[in-house]
Amino acid sequence: MVSGSIAVIGAGMVTIGVGVGIGKLAAAAMDGIARQPEMAPKIQVNMLIAAALIEGVALFCAVICLLAK
């Protein structure tokens, strides 16, 4: 019973961490695009790849948290 509650808390922490990480990533990308508009396509591609990797790690962590019963 207790380990299930801890797993839910862990999944919530993963979600918060992902939200903060992707928010910082998007803010940095917008900063870079504002400074060098001609680099926007490359910045966007790199941002999307990094966001996908962050989401993949977050999904992996959430599954581990929920399976740790």
Secondary structure, DSSP 8 states (H G I E B T S, - for coil): -HHHHHHHHHHHHHHHHHHHHHHHHHHHHHHHHHH-GGGHHHHHHHHHHHHHHHHHHHHHHHHHHHH--
